[in-house]
């Protein structure tokens, strides 16, 4: 591993940590921590999961049917 690259990555991580520390220090006096924003996928409810499941079953059934037809040619 390139030593300069490792040092640069550590400095970037340090800057991120300093930013987090500074933002937490702003809320130190109030005694409450701000709610962090969630990133990533949206969770699905049971009804949505069921709809996706049915849609994917139909999709894969049609794929199997097409594959079976082309194999018979």
ZIZI-V231006 format. One record per residue. N is the residue number from 1. RES is the residue in one letter. SS is DSSP state (hx for helix, st for strand, lp for the rest). Layout:
((N RES SS) (N RES SS))
//
This chain:
((1 X lp) (2 X lp) (3 X hx) (4 X hx) (5 X hx) (6 X hx) (7 X hx) (8 X hx) (9 X hx) (10 X hx) (11 X hx) (12 X hx) (13 X hx) (14 X hx) (15 X hx) (16 X hx) (17 X hx) (18 X hx) (19 X hx) (20 X hx) (21 X hx) (22 X hx) (23 X hx) (24 X hx) (25 X hx) (26 X hx) (27 X lp) (28 X lp) (29 X lp) (30 X lp) (31 X lp) (32 X lp) (33 X lp) (34 X lp) (35 X lp) (36 X lp) (37 X lp) (38 X lp) (39 X lp) (40 X lp) (41 X lp) (42 X lp) (43 X lp) (44 X lp) (45 X lp) (46 X hx) (47 X hx) (48 X hx) (49 X hx) (50 X hx) (51 X hx) (52 X hx) (53 X hx) (54 X hx) (55 X hx) (56 X hx) (57 X hx) (58 X hx) (59 X hx) (60 X hx) (61 X hx) (62 X hx) (63 X hx) (64 X hx) (65 X hx) (66 X hx) (67 X hx) (68 X hx) (69 X hx) (70 X hx) (71 X hx) (72 X lp) (73 X lp))
//
